[in-house]
């Protein structure tokens, strides 16, 4: 045990001497939280729009005020000409135009029906759909306030409730995904590069022929990155709570336990990559291919797995970050306990055991 402690301390010295490694280990989580929490969000805020109010009545003004009060829209100015609106769209100055026709309030009072024309720039389809949904929601909310005290025959009013994320914040999706990506990058890449570096320098063979057992060599490489990864988990949770106001609704101990399991899974992947790699460059490239792309594309973090073709849905089941993402989302956002995540946890345990057995066996064959 004393020898293990000495080698773990040596590994920590290697980590803290390299400033680039330190920047990757501790700067990467902060940078990604800032980017995905504030910049790369699915929410659209302060979209520039124009309003053409040909009616200029009390109802149109109230709706415009309601739109202007929303954090989603920023009314640039009121354009009265269709040619001006089209020119603004072509120049890219606006994302949407809202047009109130003449006699808007009169038509609403006399015929119980009035139209509002909403024109969106569909060259960016996702933005256009999102903004039209926002504006439809605002208009629908105003309509509900108008008819609150009016008894209408056969009136059907849907009552919509958004569970777990009533404000529809993008952080609820990005933070669990960021945790999975950061853990995979840090554990897999750093472990693979660290072991391959020893192989390149010829010191790994010296360690293996020493009285120090091969298993202890692997543990001495694992322990520093395991501790650093747990520190990263803590920093991510603190940043999310302080700056993004994302509370942890479930058990923190359960979240740390599952994170520890996923870290060990990632370390096993890093060990496996280090075995098949002959250089640090190939280890880094293999780590990126094995961690970043599957996490982005096949974990459900960026794209819904249900919308993918069946072969990709099947392949996604062998991506550990998919199961970790589901578990973290259930614990943090839904407040679920172990009873709701035991299947995903069992899958991760199975993956971890399988990867560790294969990695240890291959490690002994290659370097014994």
C-alpha positions as a printed NumPy array, in Angstrom:
array([[  0.   ,   0.   ,   0.   ],
       [  2.924,   2.327,   0.736],
       [  4.341,   1.644,  -2.732],
       [  0.951,   2.397,  -4.295],
       [  0.774,   5.702,  -2.451],
       [  4.266,   6.632,  -3.682],
       [  3.373,   5.895,  -7.327],
       [  0.051,   7.751,  -7.037],
       [  1.935,  10.748,  -5.655],
       [  4.397,  10.489,  -8.554],
       [  1.499,  10.544, -11.005],
       [  0.051,  13.638,  -9.341],
       [  3.448,  15.327,  -9.731],
       [  3.383,  14.532, -13.464],
       [ -0.1  ,  16.012, -13.793],
       [  0.565,  19.226, -11.896],
       [  3.883,  19.909, -13.628],
       [  2.223,  20.068, -17.057],
       [  0.311,  23.337, -17.387],
       [ -1.421,  22.229, -20.58 ],
       [ -2.753,  19.161, -18.811],
       [ -3.952,  21.263, -15.896],
       [ -5.723,  23.616, -18.28 ],
       [ -7.491,  20.689, -19.922],
       [ -8.411,  19.021, -16.646],
       [ -9.782,  22.051, -14.828],
       [-10.341,  24.653, -17.557],
       [-12.347,  22.387, -19.854],
       [-15.281,  21.869, -17.454],
       [-15.554,  25.61 , -16.747],
       [-15.339,  26.52 , -20.442],
       [-17.974,  23.992, -21.47 ],
       [-20.366,  24.983, -18.706],
       [-20.044,  28.636, -19.731],
       [-20.497,  27.836, -23.422],
       [-23.402,  25.44 , -23.114],
       [-25.004,  27.235, -20.206],
       [-24.973,  30.733, -21.617],
       [-24.   ,  30.712, -25.288],
       [-24.977,  27.391, -26.876],
       [-28.494,  27.179, -25.498],
       [-31.605,  26.026, -27.358],
       [-33.527,  28.972, -25.979],
       [-33.814,  32.039, -28.195],
       [-33.738,  35.361, -26.372],
       [-33.933,  38.958, -27.568],
       [-34.795,  38.012, -31.149],
       [-35.118,  41.144, -33.247],
       [-38.651,  41.564, -34.629],
       [-40.766,  44.352, -36.064],
       [-44.445,  45.096, -35.572],
       [-46.724,  46.677, -38.185],
       [-49.85 ,  47.876, -36.382],
       [-52.382,  49.07 , -38.953],
       [-55.215,  48.958, -36.426],
       [-53.738,  50.987, -33.553],
       [-56.524,  50.005, -31.163],
       [-56.438,  49.032, -27.5  ],
       [-56.246,  45.28 , -28.129],
       [-53.376,  45.452, -30.617],
       [-51.431,  47.734, -28.274],
       [-51.955,  45.36 , -25.34 ],
       [-50.696,  42.395, -27.379],
       [-47.673,  44.409, -28.552],
       [-46.905,  45.379, -24.951],
       [-47.133,  41.729, -23.947],
       [-44.748,  40.733, -26.732],
       [-42.356,  43.543, -25.815],
       [-42.382,  42.495, -22.159],
       [-41.261,  38.976, -23.109],
       [-37.564,  38.18 , -22.802],
       [-37.728,  36.317, -26.093],
       [-38.323,  39.331, -28.333],
       [-36.751,  42.707, -28.916],
       [-39.006,  44.981, -30.984],
       [-36.748,  47.036, -33.216],
       [-39.283,  49.465, -34.639],
       [-42.739,  49.584, -36.154],
       [-42.644,  49.313, -39.926],
       [-45.782,  50.228, -41.812],
       [-44.772,  49.166, -45.307],
       [-44.596,  45.571, -46.584],
       [-41.646,  46.612, -48.766],
       [-39.76 ,  47.799, -45.677],
       [-40.472,  44.521, -43.914],
       [-39.232,  42.471, -46.867],
       [-36.094,  44.602, -47.108],
       [-35.405,  44.103, -43.392],
       [-35.707,  40.31 , -43.833],
       [-33.312,  40.312, -46.807],
       [-30.736,  42.348, -44.898],
       [-30.97 ,  39.948, -41.952],
       [-31.926,  42.688, -39.529],
       [-35.023,  40.913, -38.193],
       [-36.134,  37.346, -37.525],
       [-39.885,  37.929, -37.476],
       [-42.592,  40.427, -38.351],
       [-45.986,  40.673, -36.626],
       [-48.695,  42.463, -38.598],
       [-52.028,  43.649, -37.186],
       [-54.597,  44.366, -39.961],
       [-56.936,  47.354, -39.96 ],
       [-60.042,  47.151, -37.761],
       [-58.477,  44.346, -35.726],
       [-60.469,  45.054, -32.564],
       [-63.715,  45.691, -34.476],
       [-63.471,  42.364, -36.274],
       [-62.772,  40.641, -32.976],
       [-65.818,  42.199, -31.288],
       [-68.298,  41.802, -34.149],
       [-67.284,  38.477, -35.684],
       [-65.475,  36.941, -32.687],
       [-62.552,  36.377, -35.01 ],
       [-59.474,  38.391, -35.94 ],
       [-56.236,  37.474, -37.649],
       [-52.662,  38.406, -36.867],
       [-50.122,  37.793, -39.593],
       [-46.819,  36.36 , -38.353],
       [-43.955,  36.237, -40.849],
       [-40.761,  34.417, -39.878],
       [-37.401,  34.002, -41.595],
       [-37.413,  30.265, -42.363],
       [-33.904,  30.262, -43.827],
       [-33.046,  29.184, -40.28 ],
       [-35.813,  26.642, -39.794],
       [-35.262,  25.794, -36.123],
       [-35.181,  29.456, -35.099],
       [-38.303,  30.215, -37.142],
       [-40.268,  27.339, -35.596],
       [-39.171,  28.271, -32.086],
       [-40.068,  31.947, -32.499],
       [-43.491,  31.187, -33.995],
       [-44.178,  28.88 , -31.052],
       [-43.208,  31.686, -28.654],
       [-45.445,  34.235, -30.348],
       [-48.357,  31.787, -30.58 ],
       [-48.037,  31.098, -26.867],
       [-48.087,  34.833, -26.025],
       [-51.138,  35.48 , -28.208],
       [-52.881,  32.413, -26.829],
       [-52.203,  33.559, -23.271],
       [-53.701,  36.978, -24.022],
       [-56.748,  35.322, -25.572],
       [-57.264,  33.206, -22.465],
       [-57.242,  36.363, -20.336],
       [-59.847,  37.974, -22.604],
       [-62.341,  35.113, -22.483],
       [-61.757,  34.19 , -18.84 ],
       [-65.114,  35.53 , -17.709],
       [-67.019,  34.815, -20.925],
       [-69.161,  31.679, -21.125],
       [-68.831,  30.099, -24.571],
       [-70.553,  26.909, -25.746],
       [-68.317,  23.912, -26.407],
       [-65.207,  25.667, -25.253],
       [-62.154,  23.413, -24.979],
       [-59.189,  24.877, -23.145],
       [-56.057,  22.714, -22.874],
       [-54.22 ,  23.005, -19.573],
       [-50.523,  22.492, -20.214],
       [-48.051,  21.532, -17.496],
       [-44.325,  21.146, -18.068],
       [-43.045,  18.719, -15.451],
       [-39.532,  19.05 , -14.01 ],
       [-38.677,  22.041, -16.229],
       [-41.605,  24.487, -16.274],
       [-39.474,  27.36 , -17.581],
       [-38.175,  25.195, -20.469],
       [-34.543,  25.999, -19.677],
       [-31.894,  24.432, -21.883],
       [-29.576,  23.939, -18.917],
       [-31.656,  20.978, -17.773],
       [-30.51 ,  19.119, -20.883],
       [-26.994,  20.452, -21.288],
       [-25.627,  20.018, -17.758],
       [-26.136,  16.202, -17.574],
       [-24.739,  15.93 , -21.097],
       [-21.745,  18.077, -20.194],
       [-21.017,  15.912, -17.184],
       [-20.929,  12.819, -19.399],
       [-18.729,  14.469, -22.024],
       [-16.255,  15.979, -19.561],
       [-15.875,  12.755, -17.616],
       [-15.283,  10.786, -20.802],
       [-12.753,  13.265, -22.174],
       [-10.786,  13.705, -18.955],
       [-10.704,  10.064, -17.885],
       [-10.272,   8.377, -21.256],
       [ -7.831,  10.801, -22.863],
       [ -5.669,  11.489, -19.824],
       [ -5.417,   7.817, -18.844],
       [ -4.637,   6.651, -22.373],
       [ -1.987,   9.339, -22.935],
       [ -0.424,   8.766, -19.52 ],
       [  0.078,   5.028, -20.059],
       [  1.21 ,   5.398, -23.68 ],
       [  3.737,   8.01 , -22.565],
       [  5.256,   5.481, -20.156],
       [  5.417,   2.958, -23.011],
       [  7.117,   5.446, -25.342],
       [  9.716,   6.367, -22.73 ],
       [ 10.353,   2.696, -21.911],
       [  9.552,   3.14 , -18.237],
       [  6.453,   0.91 , -18.329],
       [  8.546,  -2.235, -18.883],
       [ 10.798,  -1.202, -15.998],
       [  7.772,  -0.845, -13.737],
       [  6.383,  -4.226, -14.764],
       [  9.597,  -6.137, -14.112],
       [  9.923,  -4.503, -10.692],
       [  8.418,  -6.056,  -7.53 ],
       [  5.528,  -3.631,  -8.054],
       [  2.593,  -5.729,  -9.408],
       [  1.053,  -4.801, -12.812],
       [ -2.339,  -4.249, -11.187],
       [ -0.773,  -1.686,  -8.854],
       [  0.745,   0.089, -11.864],
       [ -2.731,   0.468, -13.381],
       [ -4.228,   1.621, -10.079],
       [ -1.481,   4.222,  -9.678],
       [ -2.518,   5.604, -13.072],
       [ -6.24 ,   5.411, -12.294],
       [ -6.373,   7.004,  -8.842],
       [ -5.178,  10.557,  -9.721],
       [ -7.607,  10.935, -12.617],
       [-10.4  ,   9.421, -10.574],
       [ -9.87 ,  12.029,  -7.85 ],
       [ -9.528,  14.844, -10.399],
       [-12.742,  13.705, -12.115],
       [-14.634,  13.776,  -8.831],
       [-13.332,  17.317,  -8.301],
       [-14.629,  18.175, -11.778],
       [-18.045,  16.729, -10.917],
       [-18.141,  18.96 ,  -7.848],
       [-17.106,  22.038,  -9.838],
       [-19.754,  21.357, -12.512],
       [-22.495,  20.976,  -9.912],
       [-21.397,  24.146,  -8.098],
       [-21.197,  26.188, -11.306],
       [-24.602,  24.912, -12.385],
       [-26.149,  25.775,  -9.041],
       [-24.52 ,  29.198,  -8.6  ],
       [-24.611,  30.604, -12.131],
       [-27.324,  28.607, -13.914],
       [-29.613,  28.16 , -10.881],
       [-29.987,  24.438, -11.537],
       [-30.78 ,  22.643,  -8.26 ],
       [-30.151,  18.963,  -7.58 ],
       [-33.551,  17.482,  -6.795],
       [-32.343,  13.962,  -6.044],
       [-29.753,  12.432,  -3.74 ],
       [-26.295,  13.964,  -4.017],
       [-24.718,  10.798,  -2.618],
       [-26.454,   8.697,  -5.282],
       [-25.303,  11.144,  -7.949],
       [-21.69 ,  10.894,  -6.749],
       [-21.897,   7.095,  -6.551],
       [-23.113,   6.831, -10.148],
       [-20.514,   9.385, -11.257],
       [-17.812,   7.279,  -9.608],
       [-19.067,   4.218, -11.507],
       [-19.023,   6.105, -14.798],
       [-15.528,   7.452, -14.092],
       [-14.265,   3.887, -13.596],
       [-15.951,   2.889, -16.868],
       [-14.212,   5.764, -18.659],
       [-10.852,   4.868, -17.09 ],
       [-11.25 ,   1.31 , -18.364],
       [-11.888,   2.645, -21.879],
       [ -8.763,   4.788, -21.568],
       [ -6.724,   1.751, -20.541],
       [ -8.056,  -0.233, -23.515],
       [ -7.161,   2.586, -25.924],
       [ -3.672,   2.849, -24.431],
       [ -3.087,  -0.844, -25.091],
       [ -3.832,  -0.615, -28.812],
       [ -2.071,   2.741, -29.289],
       [  1.608,   3.07 , -30.1  ],
       [  1.955,   6.838, -29.683],
       [  0.432,   9.672, -27.703],
       [ -1.002,  11.185, -30.884],
       [ -2.847,   8.002, -31.804],
       [ -4.058,   7.657, -28.212],
       [ -5.41 ,  11.211, -28.255],
       [ -7.118,  10.697, -31.62 ],
       [ -8.607,   7.378, -30.505],
       [ -9.843,   8.963, -27.281],
       [-11.591,  11.763, -29.155],
       [-13.21 ,   9.326, -31.57 ],
       [-14.297,   7.013, -28.763],
       [-15.633,   9.718, -26.441],
       [-16.64 ,  13.025, -28.003],
       [-18.43 ,  11.834, -31.149],
       [-20.468,   9.026, -29.523],
       [-21.389,  11.307, -26.614],
       [-22.511,  14.11 , -28.918],
       [-24.31 ,  11.966, -31.477],
       [-25.539,   8.808, -29.744],
       [-26.152,   9.657, -26.089],
       [-29.401,  11.58 , -26.595],
       [-27.658,  14.705, -25.369],
       [-27.793,  16.66 , -28.647],
       [-30.181,  14.599, -30.784],
       [-33.174,  12.452, -29.718],
       [-32.307,   8.776, -30.098],
       [-35.956,   7.964, -30.88 ],
       [-35.679,   9.946, -34.133],
       [-32.638,   7.978, -35.351],
       [-32.738,   4.981, -37.702],
       [-33.046,   1.631, -35.97 ],
       [-29.391,   0.577, -36.546],
       [-28.16 ,   3.748, -34.819],
       [-30.605,   3.221, -31.96 ],
       [-29.122,  -0.252, -31.445],
       [-25.536,   1.043, -31.626],
       [-26.336,   3.751, -29.064],
       [-26.908,   1.053, -26.446],
       [-23.168,   0.319, -26.288],
       [-22.306,   3.973, -25.587],
       [-21.766,   4.312, -21.794],
       [-22.493,   8.048, -21.823],
       [-26.055,   7.353, -22.981],
       [-26.86 ,   5.485, -19.777],
       [-24.988,   7.944, -17.583],
       [-26.872,  10.834, -19.211],
       [-30.212,   9.157, -18.463],
       [-29.216,   8.489, -14.85 ],
       [-27.929,  12.012, -14.148],
       [-31.003,  13.579, -15.741],
       [-33.303,  11.411, -13.622],
       [-31.46 ,  12.206, -10.382],
       [-30.795,  15.921, -10.928],
       [-33.915,  17.012, -12.791],
       [-36.592,  14.517, -11.779],
       [-35.37 ,  13.776,  -8.271],
       [-35.581,  10.014,  -8.87 ],
       [-34.125,   7.469,  -6.489],
       [-32.231,   4.246,  -7.131],
       [-35.473,   2.401,  -7.868],
       [-35.9  ,   4.405, -11.08 ],
       [-32.322,   4.03 , -12.355],
       [-31.295,   0.534, -11.302],
       [-31.531,  -0.868, -14.849],
       [-29.284,   1.822, -16.314],
       [-26.891,   1.453, -13.376],
       [-26.752,  -2.318, -13.869],
       [-25.918,  -1.804, -17.551],
       [-23.069,   0.539, -16.585],
       [-21.79 ,  -1.987, -14.037],
       [-21.819,  -4.695, -16.709],
       [-19.941,  -2.467, -19.15 ],
       [-17.394,  -1.545, -16.484],
       [-16.696,  -5.153, -15.501],
       [-16.431,  -6.239, -19.142],
       [-14.074,  -3.4  , -20.087],
       [-11.885,  -3.903, -17.014],
       [-11.551,  -7.66 , -17.645],
       [-10.646,  -7.156, -21.309],
       [ -8.273,  -4.278, -20.536],
       [ -6.435,  -6.082, -17.737],
       [ -6.089,  -9.243, -19.79 ],
       [ -4.775,  -7.388, -22.836],
       [ -2.507,  -5.257, -20.675],
       [ -0.776,  -8.305, -19.227],
       [ -0.425,  -9.962, -22.63 ],
       [  1.098,  -6.928, -24.264],
       [  3.412,  -5.751, -21.501],
       [  4.076,  -8.62 , -19.147]])
